[in-house]
Amino acid sequence: MTIIKKPFTKEDVKTSFYFLRRIAHYFKPYKIRIIFSVVAMGFVASCTAAAAYLVQPALDQIFINKDKQALMVIPFLVVLVFALKGFFRVIQTYQMQYCALRVLEELRNDLQAKMIRLPMSFFEQSQVGMLMSRIINDVNLIRSSIPEVIMLIREIMTMFALIFVAFYRNAYLATWAILVLPLALYPVIYFGKKLRKVGRRNQAKIADISTLLQELFSGVKAVKAFAMEGAETRRFQGHNQKLVHIALRGALYNALSSPVMEFIGALGIGLVIWYGGTQVIAGESTPGTFFSFLTALIMLYEPFKRISKSNMVLQRALAGAERVFEILDSEEIREEDQGRAVLTPPLTELRFEEVNFAYPGARDMALRDISLDVRPGERLAIVGPSGAGKSSLVQLIPRFYQSQSGRIILNGRAVDEYTLESLRRFIGIVSQETILFNTSIRDNITYGMENVDESRLQEAARIAYAYDFITALPRGFDTVIGERGVKLSGGEKQRLTIARALLKDPPLLILDEATSALDTQSERIVQKALENLMAQRTSMVIAHRLSTVLSADRIVVMEDGRIRDIGPHRELYARCPLYHKLYQMQFDEGDDRQSNEESWDGAANEE
């Protein structure tokens, strides 16, 4: 489904009704409240008409005939009419706001639930700020849609009630006055089109600004490091200026609509006063009758003005609906597919069969003809130059991406036959990028797990070499670590993710350059924690530093998305030119290499 960007056509009208139907679906559970609100609107409309009707007896009987009994009754009736009108208006407004806020809640829930289940490729092609804007800003616009539709109904009901009073007082004058009303529809339609277009542009620009701010605050360290505060401020001001320019056009259309309608209404009222005045002067009508008619007519143009304003709000709501339902209803934007089989431990088989994979929109293949057996319980290292396809290979296992051809067999089934929940709970991932949340250490370690025993939590922290620094913090495991763990060092953050993986106890472990971003001292501590994590577990280890994978049972050497060779360190060093080159690039000749060879020998002997 594409977003409408051109002026209205017949197809656009159909689309508008489609969005209104979709929005109405969310209001359906509250139909009793809406019906109650509509009934209250009927009373409001009746009270408005009654107020116009009371003008005639008030003027004729009190001010002209000087009727004392009327003086006692009519003011009371006026107060009663307006009191009832206010009472029912409060009921109508509250009921509609209640429905609107509940729908707002449900729409945001549905949109977030849909987004969080979309494939990784969607998030890579979408800006985070844009997605946030859809959930926060666009959904908020939809909140006013059905209440404004109901408001339109109320004003239409009020119009009919006032038209009845006008015809009752003077059918001939009312006929001529009503003939002017169709002219008042023109600004409603014209300015509605303009505001719909402005609404789309406004929401798109808000999404751009949200994206800019999200990137700016996430990368604030780089901004400061390059002294780019001034440049980023100017860039933001440019976007903000465009947003204001769009909003000013909307304000202009909004400001023009009422005066145009008032001018049209004034034409009708002017003609009515001229003709009605001649009738009163000629004695063919009383002043009370005429002013009662005139009051009804003036009141009649007020609903038209409010209809115009409601239409403008409705057009902005539809502009937001286009962006929201583009995600909710799009056939192209679909949740991740999954099977029905439940994957259970232990790991008995993991096999790649002629797997080919390319990222969405990429020309070149990231993986080509990958065939590989991972033996249960082994430690398999994957090495190669940047862009070799190492991370792409392991990301296919938990189905972050889907291969174009070939199969990945896990415990006798293709991975796409399993439910995503059971598949991903089967796998533990520790990557270079530590994913932590702005909550307590306890919640971060137990993320995705329920009712974790305190002793298990502390044991996982100890094995991950995290217990000491956690207990040294002021609130221990209840310490809130800030957004993305900003209050912790790189090594501390990585040890928390290792503790999380330990607590998860996955049969298959994937380490994706888990120590590459750490300094030497932190790396040594984290490496010890990783050794504890990998013990008695099938592990696939991607490492940029070969020193961290020398103890692997086998090493897979990759280049240009292909597997060049597989074997233990000594065999690869002797027979694989690419591996030999990678090794030589990282280790100096002589003592350094010898010490690494000795570390390999020691590790091998321990095995």
ZAMARGU-4260 file (C-alpha; in steps of 0.2 Angstrom, whole numbers, plus 5000, padded with zeros to 4 digits):
<rodrens>
0) 5000/5000/5000 | 5007/5017/4995 | 5005/5033/5003 | 4994/5046/4994 | 5004/5061/4989
5) 4994/5069/4975 | 4978/5080/4976 | 4962/5071/4979 | 4955/5059/4965 | 4940/5047/4966
10) 4952/5034/4971 | 4958/5045/4986 | 4940/5047/4991 | 4938/5028/4992 | 4955/5027/5001
15) 4948/5040/5014 | 4933/5029/5017 | 4944/5014/5019 | 4954/5022/5032 | 4938/5028/5041
20) 4932/5010/5041 | 4948/5004/5048 | 4948/5017/5062 | 4930/5013/5065 | 4935/4995/5068
25) 4945/5000/5083 | 4930/5010/5090 | 4918/4995/5088 | 4921/4988/5106 | 4915/5005/5112
30) 4899/5006/5102 | 4887/5007/5118 | 4897/5023/5123 | 4896/5030/5106 | 4878/5027/5105
35) 4876/5035/5122 | 4886/5050/5115 | 4876/5052/5100 | 4860/5052/5110 | 4867/5066/5121
40) 4871/5075/5104 | 4853/5074/5100 | 4848/5083/5116 | 4862/5096/5113 | 4855/5099/5095
45) 4837/5100/5102 | 4842/5113/5116 | 4851/5124/5103 | 4835/5124/5092 | 4825/5127/5108
50) 4836/5142/5112 | 4832/5150/5095 | 4814/5146/5097 | 4813/5155/5114 | 4818/5171/5105
55) 4801/5175/5098 | 4791/5173/5114 | 4804/5183/5124 | 4804/5197/5112 | 4785/5198/5108
60) 4778/5193/5125 | 4790/5202/5137 | 4797/5217/5128 | 4783/5221/5116 | 4767/5215/5125
65) 4775/5217/5142 | 4767/5200/5149 | 4772/5198/5167 | 4768/5179/5167 | 4780/5177/5152
70) 4793/5187/5162 | 4793/5174/5175 | 4792/5158/5164 | 4803/5162/5149 | 4820/5167/5158
75) 4818/5151/5168 | 4816/5141/5152 | 4831/5149/5144 | 4842/5145/5159 | 4835/5127/5159
80) 4838/5125/5140 | 4856/5130/5142 | 4859/5120/5158 | 4853/5104/5149 | 4863/5108/5134
85) 4879/5110/5145 | 4875/5094/5154 | 4873/5083/5138 | 4888/5091/5130 | 4899/5086/5145
90) 4892/5068/5143 | 4895/5068/5125 | 4913/5075/5126 | 4918/5064/5140 | 4911/5048/5132
95) 4920/5052/5115 | 4936/5056/5124 | 4936/5040/5133 | 4933/5030/5117 | 4947/5040/5108
100) 4960/5037/5122 | 4956/5019/5123 | 4958/5017/5104 | 4974/5027/5105 | 4980/5014/5117
105) 4975/5000/5107 | 4982/5007/5091 | 4999/5010/5099 | 4999/4993/5106 | 4995/4985/5089
110) 5008/4995/5080 | 5022/4991/5092 | 5017/4973/5092 | 5018/4973/5073 | 5034/4982/5072
115) 5043/4972/5085 | 5039/4956/5075 | 5045/4962/5058 | 5061/4955/5051 | 5078/4963/5054
120) 5078/4969/5036 | 5064/4980/5039 | 5073/4989/5053 | 5089/4991/5043 | 5079/4999/5029
125) 5069/5010/5041 | 5074/5025/5052 | 5072/5023/5070 | 5065/5040/5072 | 5052/5037/5059
130) 5046/5022/5067 | 5045/5031/5084 | 5035/5045/5075 | 5022/5033/5068 | 5019/5026/5085
135) 5019/5042/5095 | 5013/5056/5083 | 5004/5048/5069 | 4993/5037/5081 | 4989/5053/5091
140) 4982/5061/5076 | 4970/5046/5073 | 4963/5049/5091 | 4953/5063/5085 | 4946/5055/5069
145) 4930/5046/5076 | 4926/5060/5089 | 4927/5072/5074 | 4915/5061/5064 | 4903/5061/5079
150) 4905/5080/5080 | 4900/5081/5062 | 4885/5071/5066 | 4880/5082/5080 | 4882/5098/5070
155) 4871/5090/5056 | 4858/5086/5069 | 4859/5104/5075 | 4857/5111/5058 | 4842/5101/5054
160) 4834/5106/5071 | 4838/5124/5067 | 4831/5122/5049 | 4815/5116/5056 | 4814/5131/5068
165) 4818/5143/5053 | 4805/5135/5042 | 4792/5135/5056 | 4794/5154/5058 | 4795/5159/5040
170) 4796/5146/5026 | 4798/5158/5012 | 4813/5167/5020 | 4820/5150/5025 | 4820/5143/5008
175) 4830/5158/5001 | 4842/5157/5016 | 4845/5138/5014 | 4849/5141/4995 | 4865/5150/5000
180) 4871/5136/5011 | 4878/5125/4997 | 4890/5139/4994 | 4897/5136/5011 | 4901/5119/5007
185) 4914/5124/4994 | 4927/5131/5007 | 4924/5115/5017 | 4929/5104/5002 | 4943/5116/4996
190) 4952/5119/5012 | 4950/5100/5017 | 4960/5095/5002 | 4974/5108/5006 | 4975/5103/5024
195) 4975/5084/5020 | 4991/5088/5009 | 4999/5099/5022 | 4995/5085/5036 | 5005/5072/5026
200) 5020/5084/5024 | 5019/5089/5042 | 5019/5071/5048 | 5033/5066/5036 | 5044/5081/5042
205) 5040/5077/5061 | 5047/5059/5057 | 5062/5067/5049 | 5066/5078/5064 | 5063/5063/5076
210) 5076/5053/5066 | 5088/5067/5066 | 5086/5069/5085 | 5088/5050/5088 | 5104/5049/5078
215) 5111/5065/5086 | 5108/5060/5104 | 5114/5042/5101 | 5130/5049/5093 | 5133/5064/5104
220) 5150/5058/5108 | 5155/5059/5090 | 5147/5076/5088 | 5157/5082/5103 | 5173/5074/5097
225) 5173/5083/5081 | 5166/5099/5088 | 5151/5098/5077 | 5138/5106/5089 | 5136/5121/5079
230) 5134/5112/5062 | 5122/5100/5070 | 5112/5114/5078 | 5111/5123/5061 | 5106/5106/5052
235) 5092/5104/5065 | 5086/5122/5063 | 5085/5120/5045 | 5073/5105/5047 | 5064/5114/5061
240) 5062/5129/5049 | 5054/5118/5036 | 5042/5111/5049 | 5036/5128/5054 | 5034/5133/5036
245) 5023/5118/5033 | 5013/5122/5049 | 5011/5140/5044 | 5003/5135/5027 | 4991/5124/5037
250) 4988/5139/5049 | 4984/5150/5034 | 4971/5138/5027 | 4964/5136/5044 | 4963/5155/5046
255) 4955/5158/5029 | 4941/5145/5031 | 4931/5153/5044 | 4931/5171/5036 | 4926/5164/5019
260) 4912/5154/5027 | 4907/5169/5038 | 4906/5180/5022 | 4895/5168/5013 | 4884/5167/5028
265) 4884/5186/5029 | 4877/5187/5011 | 4862/5176/5016 | 4859/5185/5033 | 4860/5202/5024
270) 4847/5197/5011 | 4836/5190/5025 | 4837/5206/5036 | 4832/5217/5021 | 4818/5206/5016
275) 4812/5202/5034 | 4813/5220/5038 | 4801/5225/5024 | 4789/5212/5031 | 4790/5219/5049
280) 4788/5237/5043 | 4773/5232/5032 | 4765/5223/5047 | 4766/5206/5039 | 4777/5199/5053
285) 4781/5203/5071 | 4798/5208/5077 | 4799/5192/5088 | 4795/5180/5074 | 4808/5189/5063
290) 4822/5189/5076 | 4818/5171/5081 | 4820/5166/5063 | 4836/5177/5062 | 4843/5169/5077
295) 4840/5151/5070 | 4848/5157/5054 | 4863/5164/5063 | 4865/5148/5073 | 4863/5138/5057
300) 4879/5145/5050 | 4888/5141/5066 | 4887/5122/5063 | 4894/5125/5046 | 4909/5133/5053
305) 4912/5120/5065 | 4909/5107/5052 | 4923/5115/5042 | 4935/5114/5057 | 4930/5096/5061
310) 4934/5092/5043 | 4951/5100/5044 | 4955/5090/5060 | 4948/5074/5051 | 4959/5077/5036
315) 4974/5078/5047 | 4969/5062/5056 | 4967/5053/5039 | 4985/5059/5035 | 4991/5050/5051
320) 4980/5035/5047 | 4988/5033/5030 | 5005/5032/5038 | 4999/5020/5052 | 4989/5008/5042
325) 5003/5008/5029 | 5012/4997/5042 | 4998/4988/5050 | 4989/4983/5033 | 5003/4982/5021
330) 5005/4966/5012 | 5024/4969/5009 | 5027/4973/5027 | 5024/4956/5035 | 5029/4948/5052
335) 5042/4935/5052 | 5036/4918/5045 | 5039/4903/5057 | 5035/4885/5058 | 5026/4875/5072
340) 5038/4863/5078 | 5046/4866/5095 | 5065/4865/5096 | 5071/4856/5112 | 5088/4853/5119
345) 5101/4845/5117 | 5109/4849/5101 | 5112/4834/5091 | 5115/4841/5073 | 5118/4857/5064
350) 5121/4857/5046 | 5122/4870/5032 | 5117/4863/5015 | 5123/4873/5000 | 5116/4889/5008
355) 5116/4905/4997 | 5112/4922/5005 | 5111/4940/5000 | 5105/4955/5010 | 5089/4964/5004
360) 5093/4976/4991 | 5111/4970/4989 | 5118/4966/4972 | 5132/4954/4978 | 5129/4938/4988
365) 5135/4938/5006 | 5136/4919/5006 | 5139/4907/4992 | 5137/4888/4992 | 5140/4886/5011
370) 5140/4868/5016 | 5146/4864/5034 | 5143/4852/5048 | 5144/4858/5066 | 5148/4844/5078
375) 5139/4843/5094 | 5150/4849/5109 | 5164/4856/5098 | 5171/4873/5098 | 5171/4879/5080
380) 5180/4895/5076 | 5176/4906/5060 | 5189/4918/5054 | 5192/4928/5038 | 5195/4946/5032
385) 5182/4959/5034 | 5167/4956/5022 | 5170/4937/5021 | 5153/4933/5027 | 5157/4927/5045
390) 5143/4936/5054 | 5131/4933/5040 | 5133/4914/5042 | 5129/4914/5060 | 5114/4926/5059
395) 5105/4914/5048 | 5104/4901/5062 | 5092/4911/5073 | 5084/4917/5057 | 5088/4935/5058
400) 5088/4933/5040 | 5082/4921/5027 | 5093/4912/5015 | 5088/4913/4996 | 5093/4895/4993
405) 5099/4880/5003 | 5094/4873/5020 | 5101/4874/5038 | 5097/4858/5047 | 5095/4859/5066
410) 5091/4843/5075 | 5084/4834/5060 | 5073/4849/5054 | 5076/4865/5043 | 5077/4880/5055
415) 5061/4888/5047 | 5051/4873/5053 | 5053/4878/5071 | 5044/4892/5081 | 5054/4907/5082
420) 5053/4908/5101 | 5059/4890/5103 | 5073/4892/5090 | 5080/4908/5098 | 5079/4902/5116
425) 5089/4887/5110 | 5103/4899/5105 | 5114/4911/5115 | 5122/4925/5107 | 5136/4936/5113
430) 5141/4950/5101 | 5153/4964/5100 | 5139/4976/5102 | 5132/4974/5120 | 5113/4976/5121
435) 5108/4982/5138 | 5093/4991/5144 | 5090/5006/5155 | 5085/4996/5170 | 5093/4986/5184
440) 5108/4974/5182 | 5096/4961/5189 | 5083/4964/5175 | 5097/4965/5162 | 5104/4948/5167
445) 5087/4939/5168 | 5081/4947/5152 | 5069/4935/5144 | 5068/4923/5159 | 5055/4923/5173
450) 5056/4918/5191 | 5075/4916/5192 | 5081/4910/5208 | 5093/4922/5217 | 5107/4909/5219
455) 5106/4905/5200 | 5108/4924/5196 | 5123/4926/5208 | 5131/4910/5202 | 5130/4916/5184
460) 5137/4933/5189 | 5152/4924/5197 | 5156/4912/5182 | 5155/4928/5171 | 5168/4937/5182
465) 5154/4950/5185 | 5150/4947/5204 | 5163/4957/5211 | 5160/4973/5202 | 5141/4971/5203
470) 5142/4970/5222 | 5154/4984/5223 | 5140/4996/5216 | 5130/5006/5228 | 5114/4995/5225
475) 5122/4979/5219 | 5111/4969/5207 | 5097/4983/5208 | 5109/4996/5201 | 5101/5005/5186
480) 5115/5005/5172 | 5108/5019/5161 | 5104/5019/5142 | 5114/5005/5134 | 5123/5002/5150
485) 5132/5019/5149 | 5137/5019/5167 | 5148/5003/5165 | 5164/5000/5156 | 5165/4990/5140
490) 5172/4975/5149 | 5159/4976/5163 | 5145/4977/5150 | 5151/4962/5141 | 5152/4952/5156
495) 5134/4956/5160 | 5129/4949/5143 | 5140/4933/5146 | 5130/4931/5163 | 5114/4933/5154
500) 5119/4919/5141 | 5125/4908/5156 | 5108/4910/5164 | 5099/4906/5148 | 5110/4890/5147
505) 5108/4888/5128 | 5113/4872/5119 | 5121/4882/5105 | 5132/4897/5108 | 5137/4910/5095
510) 5151/4922/5100 | 5152/4936/5087 | 5169/4945/5090 | 5164/4947/5108 | 5181/4954/5113
515) 5186/4964/5098 | 5181/4981/5106 | 5190/4978/5123 | 5207/4983/5129 | 5219/4970/5133
520) 5216/4969/5152 | 5197/4969/5149 | 5199/4956/5136 | 5208/4944/5147 | 5195/4944/5160
525) 5181/4943/5147 | 5190/4929/5139 | 5190/4919/5155 | 5171/4922/5157 | 5169/4916/5139
530) 5179/4900/5142 | 5167/4896/5157 | 5152/4900/5145 | 5159/4889/5131 | 5162/4874/5143
535) 5152/4858/5139 | 5143/4868/5125 | 5143/4868/5106 | 5150/4885/5102 | 5153/4895/5086
540) 5166/4908/5088 | 5169/4923/5076 | 5185/4932/5080 | 5195/4945/5072 | 5210/4941/5083
545) 5216/4924/5079 | 5224/4922/5097 | 5206/4920/5104 | 5202/4905/5093 | 5218/4895/5093
550) 5211/4882/5105 | 5196/4879/5094 | 5193/4861/5089 | 5191/4867/5071 | 5193/4883/5062
555) 5183/4888/5047 | 5192/4900/5035 | 5180/4911/5024 | 5183/4924/5010 | 5171/4932/4999
560) 5156/4923/5006 | 5164/4906/5003 | 5172/4893/5014 | 5190/4891/5009 | 5196/4878/5021
565) 5192/4869/5038 | 5204/4861/5050 | 5213/4864/5066 | 5226/4878/5068 | 5242/4868/5064
570) 5235/4860/5048 | 5228/4877/5042 | 5244/4886/5045 | 5253/4873/5035 | 5241/4871/5020
575) 5230/4887/5019 | 5238/4902/5011 | 5224/4914/5017 | 5225/4908/5035 | 5244/4908/5034
580) 5243/4926/5028 | 5230/4931/5042 | 5241/4924/5055 | 5257/4932/5049 | 5248/4949/5048
585) 5243/4948/5067 | 5258/4940/5074 | 5276/4945/5072 | 5290/4933/5067 | 5301/4925/5081
590) 5297/4926/5099 | 5279/4933/5098 | 5274/4920/5086 | 5283/4906/5096 | 5274/4912/5112
595) 5257/4910/5103 | 5262/4893/5096 | 5266/4888/5114 | 5250/4894/5120 | 5241/4884/5106
600) 5251/4869/5111 | 5247/4871/5130 | 5229/4873/5125 | 5229/4858/5114 | 5238/4848/5128
605) 5225/4853/5141 | 5211/4847/5129
</rodrens>
